[in-house]
Amino acid sequence: MYLPIKSLVATLFGAACIAGILSAAHQAHRAAPPEDAQLKQDFDLLQGRWETYTGNWIMGGVIRVVKTVRGDTEIVEYYMYHTGEKIRAHRNRFRLERVGDVTIYHYFDYTVLEGPGAGIVKNAAGGRYVYRVTRDTFYEVHGMFPGEEGEFSVLVWRRLPAEQ
């Protein structure tokens, strides 16, 4: 079937406009804070910088981890505790959900920024964990859902002062 050039251009332009509008609407929806009042409060509390430590103090393999949350994006940086050397960083987006009294943190678009595998998108479909946040403390509880691989773990983050 033959379409006149003018008609073909108009059709392609219209399709591109619709695709752009839908894409922008989808991104705006995903980036918007939750509508649920408690989740909105949690979203607001999460904003800022957080710190935790992981590893083995006895063996000297302690890692300082700093999480910076802005909007629906977090950047997590890993440093050797004793030297301060940055060994890894990643970025991901997140959304919050509540099921009954349980609050769930879903993360997705996980990209390694620095360290081994830099530039590689891992776990693009995402993952999830149970969370709780207060003004100064953020708890991540991993391994609570059926079918999750790995060990059960809890990370306790402390809010960093704004100037750090």
Secondary structure, 3 states (H helix, E strand, C coil): CCCCHHHHHHHHHHHHHHHHHHHHHHHHHHHCCCCCHHHHHHHHHHCEEEEEEECCCCCCCCEEEEEEEECCEEEEEEEECCCCCEEEEEEEEEEEEEECCEEEEEEEEEEEEECCCCCCEECCCCEEEEEEECCCEEEEEECCCCCCCCCCEEEEEEECCCCC
